[in-house]
Amino acid sequence: GLAPCCGPPDKTGVVVWPNPVNPTKIPGAKVNFVNISKSGTGKVQIFTINNNLVKTLPYNGSGALVWDLDEEGGDTVARGIYYYIITVGSDKPVSGKIAVIR
């Protein structure tokens, strides 16, 4: 089974943890994306709830990726709800939510 750290996978099997993530309680906290499709390369995009792109993370097909909770400019994101969209090869995009709390 999954380690206790991890919430249930979404229907595609992707697991995002910790979620919610608390960078105040755990300095240097990162969000891990695991069990991503290995069918090709692609990207993970992070958006605000207002659909503003926060960060694009290139994905190399390894099955896992880490987001440092940073924006494109390098600043740490504010608390709130963020959406992710994972696009790999010709697979249907996978999306979900991440909560950043303080």
N, C-alpha and C positions, 0 to 999 in steps of 0.2 A: 504493500500500500504506500500511499504518499507519506512523507514525513509530516509530523504534526505542525510544522511551520506553515504548511501550504493549505490554502483553501481548496475547495473542490475545483477541478478543472472545468473550463467551459466546454461546450459541446464538441469543440474540435480537439480537446485534450490539452490546450495551452493552459499553463498554470502561471499566475502572476502573484508574487509574494515578496515581502510582506504587503498585505493590502487589507486594511489601511496601513500606511507607512507613517511613522512619526519621527522626523529628523531632529526634533527638539529632544526627545527622549533618547534617541540613538544617533548621536552625531556621526555624520558620514554615511547615514543610511542610504541604501541603494534599493532599487526595485529590480527583481530578477524575473525575466520571462523565460520559462523553460517548457520543453516539449513542443517547441515550434516545429512546423513542418520542415523536413530536410529535402524537399523536392526541388529546391533551387535557392538562389540568393534573392534578396529583396530588401525591405526596410520596415522599421517600426516607426510610426509617426505618433506623437503625443500632441493632443489638442486641449485647449480650455473648453469649458462648457459653452462658450460663445463661438466655438469653431475657429479660434485663432491657433495657428500652428505654433507649438512651443519648441519642439525638437524633432529632428529626423535622425534616427539611428540606423546606419547601414547594417544589414544582416548578411552574414557570410554563409548561411546554410548549415551551421553547426548544431542547430537545435536549441540554442540558448543565447540570451542577450541580457545585458545589464544597463539600466538607466540610472545615472548618478543624481537624478532629481534636479538636473540643470536645464536652463533654457539655452537656445542657440548662442546667446551672448555670454554664457558661462555663469550667470547668476542662478542661485537656487530658486526653484519655483515657490510661489506663495502657497499657503494652505488652500485646499479646495478640492473639487472633483475634476479629474482629468479623464479624457477618453484616449484610448490607444487604438490604432488600426495597424494590423500586421499584414503586409502584402508580401507574398512569397511566390515567385515564378508565376504560373498561370492559375494557382489555387485561388479559390474564393477568399477575399479578404476576411480577416478575423478581427472583431472589435470587442472592447469591453471598457470597464471603468476602473480608475485607480483613485483612492481617496488619500490625500496628503493632509495629515492632521498635525496639530501642534499642542 
